[in-house]
Amino acid sequence: ETGSEDIDILPNGLAFISSGLKYPGIKSFAPDKPGEIFLMDLNEDNPRAVELRISRGFDMASFNPHGISTYVD
């Protein structure tokens, strides 16, 4: 609904997607909705983005993801 800001695809085909960036001068389609991180398995026949749940205690009201990267150990 609010569009994706960035995506990082792991070698195994899992994609992490940041969404909900609010930036001055850029139209926000959901200004009162916090940002989100989605996971998509690109190996599936019909991949779909699933919202990841973020741990309690995290300030979701001010979550404004800009970019995303992963580290594989």
Buried (B, 14 or more C-beta within 10 A) or exposed (E): EBEBBBBEEEEEEBBBBBBBBBEEEEEEEBEEBBBBBBBBEEEEEEBEBEEEEBEEEEEEEEBEBEEBEEEEE
